[in-house]
């Protein structure tokens, strides 16, 4: 199984967003990858001060760019981060969303790492339209959203499995990025139109039987999927739960004290895709630990197969 060869970490240099860079160093040291660290400056916003700054505007922009480059250099030269990794830094001027996506494409990055909170565009990242746009721009690669300081390697990883094409790749990637972590495979489900079945005249006993039968079928599928991902039975725990997937994923994160959730981004219709999928969006907003968002493997570069 191949590991990501090129990692791109983006930071706005705020203290919370630096966790993304720290985690990037951890993962790079683990797998011997190539690490690039990016900071994007949206200096066009200063143009509104042109009347006040006059000819000094260009000098102000240059000073801000130099300062950002120095801060980024101090960040990647921090002995606490290095772990034997020589990162390449890059400061670009432009819209952060576009700049990050463009840099990821230029590097053909295998993994994009972002901070979940920050002072600028990352402040509300993964909670709304900002995340939706960035994830759509980065549809060809996994995106790791870092929420916690990376004091150690991932210890417990929860993989949300819905049996869509992305599920198999999610399991493989989870094991690759956290080879020593406890792995929990979770499938949570509800029956189609479950809340309205009773109103349609379906007896409660029949509904319960459907749930029981569905759980048994899904549990077998989950074990089959784990085997297809190359996992032996003792290498993971399997949970099949009847209930709202978005709520159950967060509940299981807490139950197993997981520090990473892996979840797929896909949509069966355009509205769901534009919203990231309600489950993915909820998990990004409510998870306490880091979240790795996977894309459909049919859109993924060959090195992830």
ZIKA-V146172 format. One record per residue. N is the residue number from 1. PHI is phi in whole degrees, 0 to 359 (999 if undefined). PSI is psi in degrees with one decimal (* if undefined). D_FIRST is the distance of its C-alpha to the first C-alpha in Angstrom with 1 decimal. Layout:
n | phi | psi | d_first
N | PHI | PSI | D_FIRST
N | PHI | PSI | D_FIRST
//
This chain:
n | phi | psi | d_first
1 | 999 | 127.2 | 0.0
2 | 279 | 148.8 | 3.8
3 | 258 | 157.8 | 6.7
4 | 302 | 130.8 | 10.0
5 | 269 | -30.2 | 12.1
6 | 229 | 124.4 | 15.4
7 | 247 | 133.9 | 17.0
8 | 244 | 121.0 | 20.5
9 | 250 | 130.1 | 22.7
10 | 248 | 137.6 | 26.1
11 | 218 | 147.3 | 29.1
12 | 261 | 9.5 | 32.8
13 | 75 | 1.9 | 33.6
14 | 288 | 159.5 | 35.0
15 | 301 | -47.0 | 34.4
16 | 296 | -39.2 | 32.3
17 | 290 | -19.7 | 30.1
18 | 292 | -19.7 | 29.4
19 | 301 | -32.5 | 27.2
20 | 298 | -41.7 | 24.6
21 | 293 | -42.0 | 24.8
22 | 299 | -43.3 | 24.7
23 | 294 | -36.5 | 21.5
24 | 298 | -40.3 | 20.0
25 | 296 | -41.9 | 21.0
26 | 302 | -50.6 | 19.5
27 | 291 | -35.5 | 16.0
28 | 294 | -42.9 | 16.4
29 | 296 | -34.5 | 17.6
30 | 295 | -42.3 | 14.7
31 | 248 | -1.1 | 12.0
32 | 69 | 37.6 | 14.4
33 | 275 | -179.7 | 14.4
34 | 258 | 127.8 | 17.5
35 | 247 | 131.4 | 19.8
36 | 239 | 137.2 | 22.6
37 | 240 | 127.6 | 25.3
38 | 239 | 139.2 | 27.6
39 | 230 | 129.9 | 31.1
40 | 250 | 131.5 | 33.0
41 | 251 | 123.2 | 36.8
42 | 265 | 74.5 | 38.8
43 | 283 | -12.1 | 42.0
44 | 299 | -22.7 | 43.6
45 | 295 | -20.6 | 44.8
46 | 286 | -14.2 | 47.2
47 | 299 | -24.0 | 49.0
48 | 291 | -14.2 | 51.1
49 | 261 | 10.9 | 52.6
50 | 303 | -41.5 | 53.7
51 | 297 | -36.0 | 57.3
52 | 280 | -39.7 | 57.3
53 | 272 | -27.0 | 55.3
54 | 58 | -129.4 | 56.7
55 | 290 | -12.8 | 55.9
56 | 281 | -7.7 | 54.0
57 | 302 | -46.9 | 51.2
58 | 298 | -39.1 | 49.2
59 | 294 | -38.8 | 49.7
60 | 297 | -44.4 | 48.5
61 | 299 | -43.1 | 45.3
62 | 296 | -39.6 | 44.7
63 | 294 | -41.3 | 45.3
64 | 296 | -40.4 | 42.9
65 | 294 | -42.0 | 40.2
66 | 297 | -41.5 | 40.9
67 | 296 | -41.5 | 40.9
68 | 296 | -40.6 | 37.6
69 | 296 | -39.2 | 36.1
70 | 292 | -41.7 | 37.7
71 | 297 | -40.9 | 36.4
72 | 294 | -39.5 | 32.8
73 | 296 | -41.9 | 33.2
74 | 297 | -36.7 | 34.5
75 | 295 | -48.1 | 31.6
76 | 280 | -13.7 | 28.9
77 | 267 | 0.1 | 31.1
78 | 297 | 118.7 | 31.6
79 | 305 | -28.1 | 30.8
80 | 292 | -21.8 | 29.6
81 | 264 | -31.8 | 26.7
82 | 304 | -55.8 | 25.8
83 | 51 | 36.2 | 23.8
84 | 78 | 10.4 | 23.6
85 | 259 | 132.0 | 22.2
86 | 258 | 98.2 | 24.3
87 | 276 | 152.9 | 24.1
88 | 254 | 125.8 | 25.8
89 | 260 | 154.2 | 28.3
90 | 208 | 128.1 | 29.9
91 | 248 | 125.3 | 32.9
92 | 236 | 154.3 | 33.7
93 | 253 | 125.9 | 36.7
94 | 153 | 178.9 | 36.4
95 | 300 | 124.3 | 35.5
96 | 304 | -42.4 | 32.5
97 | 299 | -48.7 | 30.7
98 | 293 | -39.7 | 31.1
99 | 295 | -42.6 | 30.3
100 | 295 | -45.2 | 27.0
101 | 296 | -41.3 | 25.9
102 | 294 | -41.9 | 27.2
103 | 294 | -40.0 | 25.5
104 | 299 | -40.1 | 22.1
105 | 292 | -42.6 | 22.7
106 | 297 | -38.0 | 24.1
107 | 276 | -12.6 | 21.1
108 | 52 | 48.2 | 18.6
109 | 298 | 140.7 | 17.3
110 | 272 | -20.0 | 13.8
111 | 210 | 131.7 | 15.4
112 | 250 | 128.1 | 19.2
113 | 242 | 129.3 | 20.8
114 | 230 | 152.1 | 24.4
115 | 278 | 146.9 | 27.1
116 | 277 | -21.1 | 28.6
117 | 223 | 152.7 | 32.1
118 | 186 | -174.7 | 34.1
119 | 273 | -21.9 | 37.4
120 | 240 | -119.0 | 37.0
121 | 294 | -24.3 | 34.7
122 | 281 | -8.3 | 32.1
123 | 301 | -40.1 | 34.9
124 | 249 | 18.9 | 34.5
125 | 299 | 144.2 | 30.9
126 | 71 | 9.6 | 29.0
127 | 244 | -1.0 | 32.4
128 | 191 | -147.7 | 33.8
129 | 294 | -29.2 | 34.0
130 | 304 | -48.1 | 32.6
131 | 296 | -42.0 | 29.2
132 | 301 | -44.7 | 29.5
133 | 294 | -43.6 | 30.2
134 | 293 | -41.5 | 27.5
135 | 293 | -33.9 | 24.8
136 | 291 | -37.8 | 26.1
137 | 293 | -28.1 | 26.1
138 | 254 | 31.2 | 22.5
139 | 298 | -20.4 | 21.4
140 | 274 | -4.2 | 18.6
141 | 218 | 152.9 | 16.6
142 | 293 | 148.2 | 16.1
143 | 237 | 120.9 | 19.1
144 | 261 | 118.9 | 19.4
145 | 261 | 114.2 | 23.0
146 | 265 | 123.7 | 24.1
147 | 248 | -24.1 | 27.1
148 | 240 | 151.2 | 27.4
149 | 299 | 131.9 | 27.8
150 | 274 | 76.7 | 24.6
151 | 289 | -21.3 | 26.3
152 | 203 | 175.3 | 23.2
153 | 295 | 158.1 | 19.5
154 | 301 | 133.7 | 19.0
155 | 259 | -34.5 | 20.5
156 | 217 | 122.6 | 20.5
157 | 240 | 129.5 | 18.4
158 | 254 | 122.6 | 19.8
159 | 252 | 116.9 | 17.9
160 | 277 | 118.1 | 20.5
161 | 248 | 124.7 | 19.8
162 | 241 | 7.3 | 22.2
163 | 68 | 13.9 | 20.6
164 | 284 | 170.0 | 20.6
165 | 303 | -23.9 | 17.8
166 | 282 | -16.7 | 16.2
167 | 297 | -43.7 | 16.0
168 | 298 | -44.2 | 12.8
169 | 293 | -33.5 | 11.0
170 | 297 | -42.8 | 13.0
171 | 295 | -46.1 | 11.9
172 | 298 | -42.6 | 8.1
173 | 292 | -38.6 | 9.2
174 | 301 | -45.4 | 11.8
175 | 293 | -34.6 | 9.9
176 | 291 | -42.8 | 7.8
177 | 280 | -22.3 | 11.2
178 | 224 | 69.9 | 13.2
179 | 296 | -23.6 | 11.7
180 | 254 | 3.7 | 15.3
181 | 279 | 154.2 | 16.9
182 | 290 | 132.5 | 18.7
183 | 247 | 124.6 | 17.1
184 | 243 | 121.1 | 19.7
185 | 261 | 122.4 | 19.1
186 | 239 | 129.8 | 22.3
187 | 236 | 117.7 | 23.9
188 | 247 | 139.2 | 27.4
189 | 214 | 156.3 | 29.7
190 | 230 | 152.5 | 33.2
191 | 286 | 146.4 | 35.2
192 | 304 | 130.9 | 36.1
193 | 55 | 32.8 | 39.5
194 | 303 | -41.6 | 39.5
195 | 293 | -14.7 | 42.1
196 | 249 | -2.1 | 44.4
197 | 298 | -40.5 | 44.2
198 | 297 | -39.6 | 47.1
199 | 294 | -24.2 | 49.2
200 | 273 | 4.3 | 48.5
201 | 94 | 7.9 | 50.1
202 | 279 | 127.1 | 47.0
203 | 291 | 148.9 | 48.0
204 | 299 | -38.0 | 46.1
205 | 298 | -37.8 | 45.6
206 | 293 | -41.2 | 43.9
207 | 298 | -44.6 | 41.6
208 | 298 | -37.4 | 40.7
209 | 294 | -40.5 | 40.0
210 | 300 | -41.8 | 37.7
211 | 296 | -45.1 | 35.8
212 | 298 | -47.9 | 35.6
213 | 297 | -43.2 | 34.5
214 | 298 | -37.6 | 31.9
215 | 295 | -43.7 | 30.5
216 | 296 | -44.0 | 30.1
217 | 296 | -43.5 | 28.4
218 | 291 | -33.7 | 26.0
219 | 295 | -41.1 | 25.1
220 | 296 | -42.7 | 24.2
221 | 299 | -37.4 | 22.1
222 | 295 | -43.6 | 20.3
223 | 294 | -38.4 | 19.5
224 | 296 | -39.0 | 18.5
225 | 293 | -40.0 | 16.0
226 | 298 | -41.3 | 14.6
227 | 296 | -40.7 | 14.3
228 | 296 | -28.7 | 12.6
229 | 278 | -1.8 | 9.9
230 | 90 | 16.3 | 9.5
231 | 267 | 136.0 | 12.1
232 | 277 | 156.1 | 15.1
233 | 306 | -34.2 | 18.5
234 | 280 | -2.5 | 19.2
235 | 267 | 1.0 | 16.1
236 | 203 | 162.3 | 17.6
237 | 249 | 142.8 | 21.0
238 | 243 | 132.1 | 22.0
239 | 230 | 127.1 | 24.9
240 | 241 | 119.5 | 26.7
241 | 231 | 136.9 | 29.7
242 | 271 | 120.3 | 32.4
243 | 159 | 174.0 | 33.3
244 | 298 | 120.7 | 32.7
245 | 303 | -43.7 | 28.9
246 | 298 | -39.7 | 29.6
247 | 287 | -38.7 | 31.8
248 | 291 | -34.4 | 29.8
249 | 298 | -45.3 | 26.7
250 | 293 | -38.6 | 28.9
251 | 297 | -42.0 | 30.6
252 | 289 | -31.4 | 27.5
253 | 303 | -43.6 | 26.3
254 | 288 | -40.6 | 29.6
255 | 297 | -40.3 | 29.7
256 | 262 | 4.7 | 26.4
257 | 52 | 49.3 | 27.0
258 | 283 | 141.4 | 23.7
259 | 253 | 1.9 | 23.0
260 | 211 | 133.3 | 20.3
261 | 246 | 133.7 | 20.4
262 | 248 | 126.2 | 17.7
263 | 218 | 148.1 | 19.5
264 | 269 | 145.0 | 19.3
265 | 254 | 116.3 | 21.8
266 | 201 | 168.4 | 23.3
267 | 206 | 140.5 | 26.8
268 | 274 | -12.8 | 28.7
269 | 208 | 166.9 | 31.6
270 | 296 | -36.1 | 32.4
271 | 297 | -43.0 | 34.2
272 | 295 | -40.5 | 31.2
273 | 296 | -41.6 | 28.9
274 | 295 | -26.8 | 31.5
275 | 265 | 8.3 | 31.6
276 | 73 | -10.8 | 27.9
277 | 95 | 129.2 | 28.5
278 | 298 | -35.1 | 30.8
279 | 294 | -49.3 | 28.3
280 | 301 | -45.2 | 25.9
281 | 297 | -42.4 | 29.0
282 | 296 | -43.8 | 30.5
283 | 295 | -42.3 | 27.4
284 | 300 | -36.9 | 27.2
285 | 281 | -36.4 | 30.9
286 | 257 | -17.2 | 31.2
287 | 295 | 142.9 | 28.1
288 | 275 | -34.6 | 29.0
289 | 267 | -171.0 | 25.5
290 | 288 | 157.1 | 22.9
291 | 228 | 126.0 | 21.5
292 | 256 | 117.6 | 18.3
293 | 261 | 120.4 | 19.3
294 | 261 | 150.5 | 16.7
295 | 259 | 168.1 | 17.9
296 | 300 | 126.6 | 18.0
297 | 300 | -18.3 | 14.8
298 | 290 | -13.4 | 17.5
299 | 251 | 6.3 | 18.4
300 | 263 | 147.1 | 15.1
301 | 300 | 158.6 | 14.1
302 | 300 | -32.3 | 11.9
303 | 294 | -9.3 | 9.2
304 | 264 | 2.0 | 8.5
305 | 277 | * | 8.3
//
